[in-house]
Amino acid sequence: MTKTGGKTSSKKRPTPRLAINWKAGAALAGGALVGLGIAYVLQEKATPQPEYRVLASEKNFEIRAYKAMTVAETVVHGERKQALREGFRRLADYIFAKSRDGEKLPMTAPVLVDGGNPMASDPPVFDDAVEGGWRVRFVMPEGRSSGDLPPPPDGISIVELAERRVGAVQFSGVADDDRLAEHEDALRGWLERHGEKALQVEPEYAFYNSPMIPPPLRRNEVLLALG
């Protein structure tokens, strides 16, 4: 506050330029991250996915009919997240011709995971191909079959899956064990209310996005095979 010609006046103290720059920089950085995340989401949405028909739907629940498809699969033992990471690495090395000779194959979505705890089902489900481990699958490009795909290295198998019906529930966010179990229970209840009963097999998890996608923008699914 100063006195000028007997009058008192007040001057507003200037806002420090550093604070303004910090706020502007934070806003720009946040906007850049959001923009980058959206760009990756759009790119991953363009990744080829297996075809299916929706037979019934309600909110985030669906009954789907999938066409026959070919998958490359590997079985990894251990905790689910670690098994998914190792299974993804093995299969990525196969399709990108890092663990074999020959052509590279395009990436597809989703990554499919099943197995884990055979005692979780009632009655227990024992799959000799999994033996208590986690089975990780990449869907092969449409039109390719085991007869014309590059031979896989040890630890990876090429499998032909027949046409099938599944119940599916979709959700975003982090797909930890608790959320997967929560959505599996909700899906089973929804299917029963629609006169459908899931087969006594382990649930299958479908993950559509890479870890760089922000959790709110991720697409995760629980799939249950139907008779």
ZAMARGU-4260 file (C-alpha; in steps of 0.2 Angstrom, whole numbers, plus 5000, padded with zeros to 4 digits):
<rodrens>
0) 5000/5000/5000 | 5007/5017/4995 | 5002/5036/4998 | 5001/5047/4982 | 4996/5066/4984
5) 4988/5062/5001 | 4978/5047/4994 | 4980/5030/4998 | 4981/5017/4984 | 4984/4998/4984
10) 4993/4988/4970 | 4990/4970/4967 | 5006/4960/4969 | 5010/4951/4953 | 5008/4932/4952
15) 5025/4924/4951 | 5029/4919/4934 | 5036/4903/4940 | 5019/4897/4947 | 5010/4902/4930
20) 5023/4892/4920 | 5022/4877/4931 | 5003/4877/4930 | 5003/4879/4911 | 5016/4865/4910
25) 5006/4853/4920 | 4991/4857/4910 | 5000/4854/4893 | 5008/4838/4900 | 4991/4831/4906
30) 4983/4835/4889 | 4998/4827/4880 | 4996/4811/4890 | 4977/4810/4887 | 4980/4814/4868
35) 4993/4800/4868 | 4982/4788/4877 | 4967/4791/4865 | 4979/4789/4850 | 4984/4772/4856
40) 4966/4767/4860 | 4961/4771/4842 | 4976/4762/4835 | 4972/4747/4845 | 4954/4747/4841
45) 4960/4745/4823 | 4969/4729/4827 | 4960/4714/4819 | 4949/4704/4830 | 4940/4688/4828
50) 4922/4689/4821 | 4907/4685/4831 | 4888/4688/4831 | 4879/4695/4846 | 4864/4684/4850
55) 4858/4693/4865 | 4864/4709/4874 | 4860/4719/4889 | 4871/4733/4895 | 4889/4726/4896
60) 4883/4708/4895 | 4882/4698/4878 | 4879/4680/4872 | 4891/4678/4856 | 4893/4666/4843
65) 4911/4665/4837 | 4917/4658/4821 | 4930/4644/4820 | 4947/4652/4823 | 4966/4647/4824
70) 4976/4651/4839 | 4994/4650/4845 | 4995/4645/4863 | 5008/4642/4877 | 5006/4637/4895
75) 5015/4646/4909 | 5015/4642/4927 | 5015/4654/4941 | 5005/4669/4946 | 4992/4675/4933
80) 5000/4692/4929 | 5018/4685/4928 | 5011/4671/4917 | 5002/4683/4906 | 5018/4693/4904
85) 5029/4678/4900 | 5016/4670/4888 | 5014/4687/4879 | 5033/4688/4877 | 5034/4670/4870
90) 5019/4672/4858 | 5025/4689/4852 | 5042/4682/4848 | 5033/4669/4838 | 5022/4681/4827
95) 5036/4694/4825 | 5048/4680/4819 | 5061/4682/4834 | 5060/4664/4839 | 5059/4657/4822
100) 5063/4660/4804 | 5051/4665/4791 | 5037/4678/4789 | 5031/4690/4802 | 5013/4689/4807
105) 5001/4704/4811 | 4996/4707/4829 | 4978/4703/4833 | 4967/4706/4849 | 4962/4701/4861
110) 4975/4691/4871 | 4965/4676/4879 | 4970/4668/4895 | 4962/4654/4905 | 4967/4640/4917
115) 4975/4644/4934 | 4965/4635/4948 | 4956/4619/4943 | 4948/4618/4961 | 4939/4635/4958
120) 4925/4626/4948 | 4912/4615/4955 | 4915/4601/4951 | 4934/4604/4949 | 4940/4605/4931
125) 4956/4597/4926 | 4963/4600/4909 | 4978/4589/4905 | 4984/4602/4892 | 4986/4616/4906
130) 4990/4606/4921 | 4987/4620/4933 | 4996/4633/4923 | 4989/4648/4913 | 4986/4645/4895
135) 4989/4661/4885 | 4983/4663/4867 | 4985/4674/4852 | 4972/4673/4838 | 4980/4670/4821
140) 4975/4681/4807 | 4959/4677/4798 | 4961/4664/4784 | 4976/4656/4792 | 4977/4638/4798
145) 4989/4627/4806 | 4994/4620/4789 | 5000/4636/4782 | 5007/4645/4798 | 5026/4645/4801
150) 5030/4630/4812 | 5031/4636/4831 | 5046/4634/4842 | 5045/4622/4857 | 5032/4627/4870
155) 5020/4635/4858 | 5006/4625/4849 | 4995/4630/4835 | 4977/4625/4839 | 4961/4625/4829
160) 4946/4631/4839 | 4928/4625/4833 | 4913/4637/4832 | 4907/4641/4849 | 4895/4651/4859
165) 4900/4661/4874 | 4893/4673/4887 | 4904/4689/4889 | 4904/4703/4901 | 4915/4719/4897
170) 4923/4731/4909 | 4936/4744/4910 | 4950/4748/4922 | 4962/4737/4930 | 4958/4718/4928
175) 4964/4712/4945 | 4959/4695/4953 | 4945/4702/4963 | 4937/4712/4948 | 4938/4697/4937
180) 4930/4686/4950 | 4917/4699/4953 | 4912/4701/4934 | 4912/4682/4932 | 4899/4680/4946
185) 4889/4694/4938 | 4890/4685/4921 | 4885/4668/4928 | 4870/4676/4936 | 4865/4686/4920
190) 4866/4670/4910 | 4855/4660/4922 | 4842/4673/4921 | 4842/4671/4902 | 4840/4652/4903
195) 4859/4649/4899 | 4871/4638/4909 | 4889/4639/4907 | 4899/4624/4904 | 4910/4617/4918
200) 4926/4624/4912 | 4938/4638/4918 | 4933/4656/4913 | 4942/4664/4899 | 4949/4682/4901
205) 4951/4693/4886 | 4963/4708/4886 | 4962/4720/4872 | 4975/4733/4876 | 4993/4736/4880
210) 4999/4742/4897 | 5002/4759/4890 | 4983/4762/4889 | 4976/4772/4904 | 4965/4760/4914
215) 4949/4769/4911 | 4951/4767/4893 | 4955/4748/4893 | 4944/4734/4887 | 4943/4718/4898
220) 4931/4704/4896 | 4927/4688/4906 | 4920/4674/4894 | 4911/4658/4899 | 4908/4644/4886
225) 4890/4639/4883 | 4883/4623/4878
</rodrens>
